């Protein structure tokens, strides 16, 4: 059984130790449902921390390249964050819903819980978009949590009804179909699509027709989390499910499990780059090449962390910083948004409090890009304070 979960209450409170390889009797270990996969918690924590970091620069015009989204085509480190979250949602699903997959009589209750969770995620996302000024006329309907909620409710029945071969076939159909949809379908009033333009694709057309003034405020005519681009994002979630099924495969040893994750990751990287030659890698459009490429990075990252943390059981106090974000990711996401929005709601002399902090404590003596990054790091540390409190009190908020 290749996915065994290793957790101890004081795992991160010890001093750093050397990497300890597993003993022969650990090669096939039990997989109790009340344990957590350490690598997944750390993976989620690193991704959550990076999201807070890249979403809160001191100056959007002065950002080091790795911490900025690709302007249109291409993929930076920052562009990996959102697909990583969706991927991890799929991985988690294979463990949290494993009993319901094996016992069909449990599925009605699982569907009910999935529906409630999806509605909560969508509701929280809509509320955060409405804050702090409650501008209903320009209330953005889509967003990160909304997309995750939609993908969750779609992925649950797919997980229950399809085996890994079926998931692969469906993923291929979606990716090829989306390629044809974006490149071959004429746009009313425009003609053939131009993927080099922000708003000359079927996704932008549909989003604008259906949501109008309720799109992303910085774009006005399209939305990076739009309805049509949510379709290929289903495959990102299915990729996570496939990875989770591989980790939980009963006949695979831990080392074979890691090898599979790494090999599959490299294959997807190559395939994504190759597909990108004819269908540009683009996060806002969530192109098929983007799905494959980012899934490759996700498989590689999970494989590396699984090998380090769940097989060799590497222990270090520094990992606590990532874990406090990982076990309470939804809380960190909400708090980071509320922190910024609350300061925006109470300006001082025409500036919000965080802007004043940036002007006085950073840009006044640092180079522009360094000051912008230092400010973002400060926001990460501010968010870490309540997350650490929740972690110490063993409080985990779930939706």
N, C-alpha and C positions, 0 to 999 in steps of 0.2 A: 504494500500500500504506500504509494509514493508521497502522498501529502500528509505528513504527520505534523501536528500543531504543537509548538513548544512555547509554553508561557509559564512564568513564575511570578508571583506577586512582587518580588523584589528584584526582578531581572535587571532593571536599569539603575538600581540603587547601589550596586556593588562597584568596586573599583574595576578598572579595565583589566581584562585577562587575555591570555593568548588564545588564538583560535584553537578550538578543541575538536578534532575530527570525531565523527561518530564511531561507535563501537560496532562490531559485526551484528550484535543483536538488535541494533537500531535500524538496520537496513530496511526492515519491514516493520513499521510501528503502527499502533492503533491511531485512529483518527476520531476522537470524541467530538461531538458537536458543540460542547460547551467551552472549547478552546479557541484561540484566535491564531491566525497565521501571522506570525511576526513580520515576515517580509511584506505582506500586504498592508499592514498598519504603517510600517515605515515608508513604503512606496506612497501611500495616500498622504502621509504627513509631509513628505518632501514636496509632493505636488501641491498640496494646500498652501504650504509656506511660500512656494514659488508664485502661486496665484496672488497672494497678498502682496508679494514683492513687486511683481510686474504691473499690478493694477494701481499702484500708488506711488508713481515717481514724483519727485518734486516739480519737475518741468517736463511735460510731454514732448517738448521740442529738443530736449537734451537727454537722450537715453542711449546707453551702450547697446550695440546691436543685439547681443544675445537676449536682452531683456525687453526687446520690442517685437511686435508682430511683423511678419513680412508685409510690406505695403499692399501687395496683391498676390501675385504668383510667388511661390517659394515657401520655405518652411524654416523658421528659426526655432530656437529652443523654447521660446515662449509659446509658439504655436502647438507644442506638444501637450500643454497643460490640460486643455479641455478634453481632447480625445483620451488622455490618460485617465481622467475621472470616469468617463463613460466605460472605458475598458475595465477599470477596477469594479465598477458596478456589475458588469457581467461576470467577472471572476467571483465576486462575493455571492452572487445569485446561485451559483452552482453548489455552494455549501449551505446557505441559509434555506434553500428550497429543495435540498436533496431528498429529504423524507417524502415531501409531497410528490416529487417526480417518481419515486419508487412505489408510493402507495396512493393510487388515484383517488381513494376516498378522502384524502386530506386536501385535495386540490380546491374544492369550493371555498374553504376557509382561507387558503393561500391566495386565491384570486381576490377575495374580499379585502384581505390585508394589503395586497399589492395595489388595488384600486384606491384604498384610503391613503396609502403612502404616496402614490402618484399625485393625488389631489392636494395633499399637503405640500409637496414640493412645488407644484404649479402655483398654489395659493401664496406660498412664501415668496416665490419669485415675482409674482404680480404685485404683492404688497411692497417689496423692496423697490420695484420700479416706480411705484407711486410716491414713495418718500423722496425728499422731505417736504415737498411743496404741494402735493396732492393735485397735480395738474392733469385732470381727467381728459382734457382735450387732446393732450399729447402723451397719454399714458401708453408706454410701450408694452405690447402684449407678449412678446417673445423674450427669451433670455436664457441664461445658463441653466437655472433650476427648472424652468419650464421644459426645456429640451430633455433634461435628464428624466423628469417625470413622465413625459410622453414615451421616451424610449423604454423606461422601466415597464410600463403597462403593456407595451407591445412585446417586449422580450420575454415576459413570464410565460405566456402561452406557447411561444416558440420553443422555449427551453423544455417545457413539459411534453410537447408533441413531437419534437424532432430529435434524432440521434445526431452524432457528430457529422455523419455523411450528409444528412438532410440539411444541417446548418451550413455546411460548406456549399452545397448546391444552391441553397437560397441566397447565400452571400454573393455567389458568382452571378446569379440572375439579377440581383439588385444593382451590383456594381456595373455590369454591362448595360443594363437597362437605363441606369442614370447617365452613363456616358452617352448613349443614344439620345436620351431626353434633352440633355444640355447642348449637344452638338448638332443634332439633326432636325429637331423640331422648330419650325419657323415661329417667330414671335409676332402676334397680331400688331400691326401698325409699325413694325420695325423690320421684319424679314428674318433672315438667317441670323442666329446668335453670334455675338462677338465676345468671346470669353476674356478678351483683353480690356473690356470696358466694364465698369462696376455694375451698371444697370441694364445691360443688353443681353440678358439671359432669361430663361423662362422662370427661374426662381425669383428674380427681382420683379418680373412682371406680375406673377401670381401674388407675391407678398404685397406689392403696392396696390393691386386691385382689391385684395381682401382686407388689408389693414390700413392703408392710406397714411393718415397722420400718426398712426400708432406704431411706427417703425422705429428703428434705432435713431436716436436724435442726431447723431453725427453724420448719418448718411442721407436720411430723409426719403430716399427712393428705393432702398433695399435694406435687408436686415441680415447680419452675419449669423444669426440663429433663426433664420426664416423657416417657413413650412416645408418647402420643397427640399432644401438642403438637410432637413431632418431625416429624409428617406435614406440616404447613404449612411447616415450616422447610426442607423440600425445595425449595419454591419460592424461598426466599431464595438457596439455592445455584444454582438454575436461572437466577435473575435475574443472578447473577454470570457464569454461562456466556454468557448472552445479551449482556451487556456486553462480555465478552471477544471473542465472535464479531464484534460490531460494530466493536471496535477493530481486529481483525485482518482486516476485510473488504478484499479486494484492490483494489476499485474506488473506495474512499473516500479522499479526501484527509484530511490531519490536521485541517484546519479543519472539514470536514464531519463528521468523527468527533466532535470536541468539541461541535459544534452538536447532533448527534444525542444525545449523552450528556446534555447540559443540557436539551434539550426533553423527552426521555423522562423525565428526573428530575422536571421540573416537572409533567408529566402524572400521574406516579405519586403525587406529593404531593397533588394535587387529588383524585385517585381514592381515595387512602387516607383522606383526611379525609371525603370523601363516604360511603365505605363505613362509616366509623366512626360515622356517625349511627345506623346500624341494627345494627352489630356492633362493640362498643367496642374501641378501640385498647388492647391489653393484651399486655405482654411475657410475663408468666407463662403465659398461655394461648396465646401466639403467634398471636393472631387474624389472620384474613385481612387485615383493615384494617391491622394492625401490620406485616404482611409487605409490603404495597404501600407504605405510608408510609416505612418504613425503607429499602426498596429505592430509593425516590425520592431520599432523602438520600444513599444510597451512590452512585447514578449521578451526582448533582450534585457530590459531593465528588471522585470519581474524574475527572470531566470537568474540574473546576477544576485539579486537580493535574496532569493530563495536559497541559493547555494551558500551565501555568506551567513544568513541569519537562521535558517531553518535546518540546514544540513550541518554546517560547521559550528553553528550556534555562537557566533561572534557576539561578545558582550562588551559594551562600552557606555559609560555614563552619557556621552555626547549624543547617543541615539535617543535619549529621553526627549530632547528638544523637538525631534521630528515626530516622536510618538504622541506627544501631547496634542499636536495638530491632527494626527492620523486617527486617533480614537474618537475625537470630537470634531470631525471635519465639517459637519453641517453647522455646528455652533461657531466654528472659526469663520466660516463663510458669512454667516449672518452678522456676527459681531464686527467683522472687518468692514462690511457694507454700512452697518449702522454707525460705526465710529466716524466714517467720513461724512455720511449724510447728516449726522447731528451737528457736526462742526460747520457744515455748509449752511445749516438752517439758522445759525446765530453768528452773523458777520460782525466784525469789529473794524470800524473805520473803512468799510468797503472790502475788507478781506476776511476770509474765514480763519479760524484759529490755527488750523494746520498750515495755511498759507503764510501766516505771520511767523510761525515756527520755522518754516523753510527759509523765509527771507532773512530772519535774524540769526538763526543758528547755523545755517549751512552756506547759502549762496553768498553771504557776506564775506566769506574768506576762503571758500573752496572753488576749484574749477567747476564749471557748470554741470558737466556730466557726473562728476564725482559727487557733487552736492546733491544732485537728483537721486543718485543711487543711495547715498547715505541717509537721505530723508526716507526713502522706501524701506531701508533696513530698520529705521526707527519705528515705522508703522508695524513691521513684522514683530518687533520686540514688544510694542504696546499690545498687540493682539495676543502675544504669547503669555502675558500676565494672567488674564482670566482663564486661558486654556490650561495653564499649569495648575491653577487653583482647582479647576474641575478634575484634572488628572489626579492630583493628590487626594482629593475627596472621593475618588472613584465614581464620579458623576459623569454619565454618558447620555447625552440627549440624542434621541433617535426620532425619525419621522416615519 
